């Protein structure tokens, strides 16, 4: 199963609505990096509202996706992080210190616009 990646102007919007297993997470990583390359997207909002839990591998992939996207010139905002996901990310030492976050997709898009245009 693939995670849909929508393009809106110079942004990519992702709302993860499927359970992330190892294969899906790696496919998402590959698809997102390809989409950044193909579209020249400047910003990405990844909405995690429907993600209730992550294991250590999924947490690492999420951290890697943020770093890889930044290396390709696309700023990432994570939205809708549920408490168990936040706890797992911190417990595993996944560095999200410089990653902007927001409560929901709309606020994430607003934050991205401000960061990139302001």
Phi, psi and omega in degrees: 000140182252149175272123180292139179237114182260143177255131176225106185058241181259020182242155171247132180245128182230125173241109184282109184249002181246158175289127182274108169261177185302314183295315180296319180296316179293323177294319177300315179302312180296315180298317182295314180296321176296320180292321176299314181298314184289325186259342185069028181304139180264339183213154183222133171247122177249113181266122183251018184307321183274359180268110183273327183213150173226148174264182185296323181292314180296319178299317178295318179298318178299315177298318179295321179301317179297312180296315181295320178298316178299319178298331180270006175089015180246124178280139183247137170239129176262136180232158173066030181291122179281151182309314180298326179291317178299316180298315180298314180302316181290314180302326182272358178074023177288118186281108177242019185305317184262012182264118177295146178229160177210164183289322183215176184300317181297313178295325178296318178295319177298316180296317179298314178301313180299315181296320185274329184261339185259000000 
